[in-house]
Amino acid sequence: MKGDRVEVVVAADDGSRTYEIVATRAGRRVEVSTGRGVVEVVEVTRTGEPVRTARFMASHVVALVEHPASEARNPGSAADPRYFLRKKSVI
């Protein structure tokens, strides 16, 4: 969902570099997969079509941090602060 992001810290000759992959539009999500010494981070559409791909050698990846989109973005969920306001007005 929009707001998903993944930070990848990669070891480089001059220290480390940080890359950030973000789901930029509504309905897109970020998926992470590893295999055969490669870490792949892909932004995909609702239908599963890849939009953007980043590949890193697993031996050089220092950290990989996934930041899921906030639950509060789903209107009507209990995590949405407006949820309680609506519930109070209905009662």
C-alpha positions as CSV (number, residue, x, y, z in Angstrom):
1,M,0.0,0.0,0.0
2,K,1.1,3.6,-0.5
3,G,3.6,4.5,2.2
4,D,5.3,1.1,2.4
5,R,9.1,1.6,2.3
6,V,12.2,-0.4,2.6
7,E,15.6,0.9,3.6
8,V,18.7,-1.0,2.5
9,V,22.1,-0.3,4.0
10,V,25.0,-1.5,1.8
11,A,28.7,-1.7,2.6
12,A,30.7,0.3,0.1
13,D,34.4,1.2,-0.2
14,D,34.0,4.5,1.4
15,G,31.7,3.3,4.3
16,S,28.1,2.5,3.8
17,R,25.3,3.8,1.5
18,T,21.6,3.8,2.3
19,Y,19.0,3.2,-0.4
20,E,15.2,3.7,0.1
21,I,12.5,2.1,-2.0
22,V,9.0,3.5,-1.5
23,A,5.6,2.6,-2.8
24,T,4.8,5.9,-4.5
25,R,1.1,5.5,-5.5
26,A,-2.0,4.1,-4.1
27,G,-2.4,0.3,-4.6
28,R,1.4,-0.3,-4.9
29,R,3.4,-2.3,-2.4
30,V,7.0,-3.1,-1.8
31,E,8.1,-6.8,-1.8
32,V,11.5,-8.2,-0.6
33,S,13.0,-11.5,-1.8
34,T,16.3,-13.2,-1.3
35,G,17.9,-16.0,-3.2
36,R,21.2,-17.1,-4.7
37,G,23.2,-14.3,-3.0
38,V,21.0,-11.5,-4.2
39,V,18.5,-9.3,-2.3
40,E,15.8,-8.0,-4.5
41,V,13.4,-5.2,-3.5
42,V,10.5,-4.6,-6.0
43,E,7.7,-2.1,-6.1
44,V,4.7,-3.8,-7.6
45,T,1.2,-2.8,-8.7
46,R,-2.1,-4.4,-7.5
47,T,-1.9,-6.9,-10.3
48,G,1.7,-7.9,-9.4
49,E,3.4,-6.1,-12.3
50,P,6.9,-4.9,-11.2
51,V,7.3,-1.1,-11.6
52,R,10.8,-0.6,-10.1
53,T,13.4,-3.1,-9.0
54,A,16.6,-2.8,-6.9
55,R,19.0,-5.7,-6.6
56,F,21.9,-5.9,-4.1
57,M,24.5,-8.5,-3.4
58,A,23.5,-10.2,-0.1
59,S,27.1,-10.3,1.1
60,H,27.2,-6.5,0.9
61,V,23.9,-5.8,2.6
62,V,24.5,-4.6,6.2
63,A,20.8,-4.0,7.1
64,L,17.4,-4.2,5.6
65,V,14.5,-2.4,7.4
66,E,10.9,-2.7,6.3
67,H,8.6,0.1,7.2
68,P,5.0,-0.9,6.5
69,A,2.4,1.8,5.9
70,S,0.5,2.9,9.0
71,E,-2.7,1.1,9.9
72,A,-4.3,4.5,10.5
73,R,-4.5,5.1,6.7
74,N,-7.4,2.6,6.5
75,P,-10.5,4.7,7.4
76,G,-12.8,2.9,9.7
77,S,-10.2,0.8,11.4
78,A,-9.8,0.9,15.1
79,A,-6.3,2.4,14.6
80,D,-7.8,5.4,12.8
81,P,-8.2,8.3,15.4
82,R,-11.4,9.4,13.6
83,Y,-12.9,5.9,14.2
84,F,-13.8,6.7,17.8
85,L,-15.2,10.1,16.8
86,R,-17.6,8.4,14.4
87,K,-18.5,5.7,16.9
88,K,-19.4,8.3,19.6
89,S,-21.6,10.3,17.2
90,V,-23.5,7.1,16.2
91,I,-24.3,6.1,19.7
